[in-house]
Amino acid sequence: MHPFFVSMTDVKYNDRDKDLEISVRIFTDDFENVLRKYTTTKVDILHPENQDQMNQEVYNYLKGKLKIQVNGMPVQYHFIGYEQKSESIWTYLEADNVPLPKKIKFVNTILQDLTADQINLMQVKVMDKVQNTKLDYPNAVWEINF
């Protein structure tokens, strides 16, 4: 166990490919604990019995907890994969064919269904502009203009 509950979401707009590159960092034990709330299958992110099924569980959780709108339009992202780094799981997502963001709205409720102590840190980079925020439970919405 660790004394704090935090996730980190990093979003970068790739103007060459016109996509959003999204990475989400969550402590492994927290991620497994929250996934257990939504499935009856055994949850072991690091050594899954069925990798495809675990990928789907991870993706389903994130797409339900991280909503993105760019210029007022919902963004659909797809799952790239995940990996362990130290005590955390880094999950990678991508949204294709995204217009240059002038306004982005996030609804981030990652792990807020696990603990009221949850903090979700966010960083967004569009072109050479970077913006950051901290969403303390129950705050989940962040709107930014570029």
Secondary structure, DSSP 8 states (H G I E B T S, - for coil): --S-EEEEEEEEEETTTTEEEEEEEEEHHHHHHHHHTT-SS---SSS-S-HHHHHHHHHHHHHHHEEEEETTEE---EEEEEEEETTEEEEEEEE-S----SEEEEEE-TTTTT-TTEEEEEEEEETTEEEEEEEETT--EEEEE-
